Amino acid sequence: MPNNKETIEKLSNILEKAEVFQREGNIKECLKHYKDMCKEYEDIDDYCTASYFYKKCLDISKRFKNLEGEIAALIGLGKCEENVFNINKSMEYMEKALNVVFN
């Protein structure tokens, strides 16, 4: 991740907004900002950090019973695992997403 000041400020702002929205109970906006964090890290092929933020999305979605967010987080985790060639783990996440959809 480039550590220039603009990049750090951008990530800091996204993260701050996500946390504020979470505290306010605005889960849709919270998840949107955490997904923005995921994308920032996916764009530079840092799938470990992207997975960390997808897991945050998953935890928040489960806590607030947001099935759409849960499915999106599981798919994101699956894609991250696929990108680092953890195919079995990727399939597990994708199967979990399908289970959420069909249960």
C-alpha positions as CSV (number, residue, x, y, z in Angstrom):
1,M,0.0,0.0,0.0
2,P,1.5,3.3,-0.9
3,N,2.1,5.3,2.2
4,N,1.7,8.7,0.8
5,K,-0.2,11.2,2.8
6,E,-3.2,11.4,0.5
7,T,-3.7,7.6,0.5
8,I,-3.5,7.5,4.3
9,E,-6.0,10.3,4.7
10,K,-8.4,8.7,2.2
11,L,-8.3,5.4,4.0
12,S,-8.6,7.1,7.3
13,N,-11.7,9.0,6.2
14,I,-13.4,5.9,4.8
15,L,-12.7,4.0,8.0
16,E,-13.9,6.8,10.2
17,K,-17.1,7.1,8.3
18,A,-17.7,3.4,8.5
19,E,-17.3,3.4,12.3
20,V,-19.5,6.5,12.8
21,F,-22.3,4.9,10.7
22,Q,-21.9,1.7,12.7
23,R,-22.3,3.6,16.0
24,E,-25.3,5.5,14.7
25,G,-26.9,2.2,13.6
26,N,-26.9,3.1,9.9
27,I,-25.7,-0.3,8.8
28,K,-26.3,0.2,5.1
29,E,-23.9,3.1,5.0
30,C,-21.5,1.4,7.4
31,L,-21.2,-1.6,5.1
32,K,-20.9,0.6,2.0
33,H,-17.8,2.3,3.6
34,Y,-16.2,-1.0,4.8
35,K,-16.7,-2.4,1.2
36,D,-14.9,0.7,-0.1
37,M,-12.0,-0.3,2.2
38,C,-12.1,-3.8,0.8
39,K,-12.0,-2.4,-2.7
40,E,-9.0,-0.1,-1.9
41,Y,-7.0,-3.1,-0.8
42,E,-8.2,-5.4,-3.5
43,D,-7.1,-2.8,-6.1
44,I,-3.5,-3.2,-4.8
45,D,-3.8,-7.0,-4.5
46,D,-3.6,-6.9,-0.7
47,Y,-6.2,-9.7,-0.2
48,C,-5.3,-10.3,3.4
49,T,-6.3,-6.8,4.4
50,A,-9.3,-6.9,2.1
51,S,-10.4,-10.1,3.9
52,Y,-10.0,-8.4,7.2
53,F,-12.6,-5.8,6.2
54,Y,-14.9,-8.4,4.6
55,K,-14.9,-10.2,7.9
56,K,-15.9,-7.0,9.6
57,C,-18.7,-6.7,7.1
58,L,-19.7,-10.2,7.8
59,D,-19.7,-9.7,11.6
60,I,-21.7,-6.5,11.4
61,S,-24.2,-8.0,8.9
62,K,-24.7,-11.0,11.1
63,R,-25.1,-8.9,14.2
64,F,-27.8,-6.7,12.5
65,K,-29.4,-9.6,10.6
66,N,-28.5,-8.0,7.2
67,L,-28.7,-11.0,4.8
68,E,-27.7,-9.0,1.8
69,G,-24.6,-7.7,3.6
70,E,-23.8,-11.2,4.8
71,I,-24.0,-12.7,1.3
72,A,-21.8,-9.9,-0.1
73,A,-19.2,-10.3,2.6
74,L,-19.0,-14.1,2.1
75,I,-18.7,-13.7,-1.7
76,G,-16.0,-11.1,-1.1
77,L,-14.1,-13.4,1.2
78,G,-14.4,-16.2,-1.4
79,K,-13.0,-14.0,-4.1
80,C,-10.1,-12.9,-1.9
81,E,-9.3,-16.6,-1.1
82,E,-9.5,-17.4,-4.8
83,N,-7.0,-14.7,-5.7
84,V,-4.5,-16.2,-3.3
85,F,-5.2,-19.7,-4.7
86,N,-6.9,-21.0,-1.6
87,I,-9.5,-22.7,-3.7
88,N,-11.0,-24.9,-1.0
89,K,-11.5,-22.0,1.4
90,S,-12.9,-19.9,-1.5
91,M,-15.4,-22.7,-2.2
92,E,-16.4,-22.8,1.5
93,Y,-17.2,-19.1,1.5
94,M,-19.2,-19.4,-1.7
95,E,-21.1,-22.3,-0.4
96,K,-21.9,-20.4,2.8
97,A,-23.2,-17.6,0.7
98,L,-25.5,-20.0,-1.2
99,N,-26.7,-21.4,2.1
100,V,-27.7,-17.9,3.3
101,V,-29.5,-17.3,0.0
102,F,-31.5,-20.6,0.1
103,N,-32.1,-20.9,3.8
